[in-house]
């Protein structure tokens, strides 16, 4: 979070459009931040229409259908929130590259709020041809690697479902050291003995 990865996807799409290249933007429907609108939207306010990816979407078949509709191969597939893809869908994307010669660029998070890999991210790490990290900076100046889930008091949440859609009101990107220190501080605060005074 906070690395402008979605803005990069959108500017990439704009550049392809300017050059007359055939591309399609897609994202998992699980990302409900824009309601029912099928758009990819960056925090900086730019947006672009996209095609939905449902959990049961066969991306290979989707690509074949798009090729038939356009009467040519789509050169680029730009996928936002790729961490929400299934392992099977990541494998289908690799087949699109191998069988049709299309290019696929996936944008997404590596890990969840507990620092565990998402299913889609894990499979991308296993089979992607290249992986480029888009860095963001913690308030302390170090590189962020944890997307910490926060409650209404700003405390880090340690339990819950892996996927909970939210933005700045629900997540904060931090470095590993700040993540660890905040968790230690919270644990100490919760175990402090109570005292009463007159």
C-alpha positions, -999 to +999 in steps of 0.1 A: +000+000+000+011+036-006+035+026-034+014+040-062+012+006-079-024+012-092-013+046-105+015+028-123-009+004-139-032+032-150-003+052-165+009+021-183-026+016-198-026+053-209+008+048-226-004+017-244-035+036-255-014+065-268+007+041-289-024+022-303-014-010-285-041-036-277-045-041-239-071-049-213-073-039-176-087-064-152-092-068-114-108-093-090-144-084-082-135-090-046-121-055-045-154-037-037-140-002-029-157+012-060-190-005-053-205-021-084-185+000-108-160-020-129-132+005-126-096+005-114-091+036-093-060+050-078-058+070-046-046+100-066-080+101-083-074+086-118-094+057-130-101+034-159-127+009-168-118-027-163-131-062-167-141-082-136-124-114-125-146-136-104-131-165-083-144-190-109-133-169-140-112-189-164-087-163-176-074-184-204-109-188-218-115-151-212-084-143-233-096-165-261-130-148-261-113-113-262-091-124-291-122-135-310-141-103-303-112-081-313-102-104-342-066-102-329-045-111-299-045-087-270-009-076-265-011-067-228-031-078-199-029-055-169-041-071-137-048-050-105-050-065-070-034-098-082-030-111-047-067-120-048-063-143-078-064-180-072-034-203-079-053-217-109-059-182-124-022-173-121-014-206-140-040-195-166-022-162-170+011-180-176-006-201-203-018-169-220+018-157-222+032-191-233+004-200-258-006-167-273+026-145-268+006-119-249+023-100-220+008-100-185+017-075-158+002-082-124+001-055-097-006-064-061+004-070-025+029-096-014+016-103+020-015-098+042-017-079+076+000-108+094+029-109+069+017-142+053+016-146+015-017-144-004-025-174-026-022-154-058+010-137-047+026-170-037+019-185-071+032-154-089+065-156-069+067-193-079+062-189-117+066-153-128+093-145-154+103-114-135+093-097-103+098-059-098+092-045-063+076-011-061+088+004-029+072+027-004+086+043+028+076+039+064+072+070+086+106+060+101+123+061+067+127+024+061+111+003+033+076-008+041+069-046+039+039-050+061+003-038+054-008-036+090-046-038+096-056-012+122-087-007+143-105+026+151-079+035+177-050+030+153-039-003+170-027-032+149-052-060+145-037-094+149-067-117+142-093-119+115-100-131+079-071-127+055-091-106+031-109-075+044-112-048+018-103-013+030-081+017+024-062+042+046-089+040+072-082+002+077-046-003+067-012+013+071+020+003+054+050+000+078+085-015+080+091-048+098+108-031+128+079-006+134+054-034+130+072-055+156+077-026+180+041-016+178+029-051+185+053-054+215+040-020+228+004-032+224+011-065+241+027-047+270-002-022+273-027-051+274-008-069+302-003-039+325-017-044+360-047-023+370-043+000+400-069+021+418-062+053+437-083+076+458 
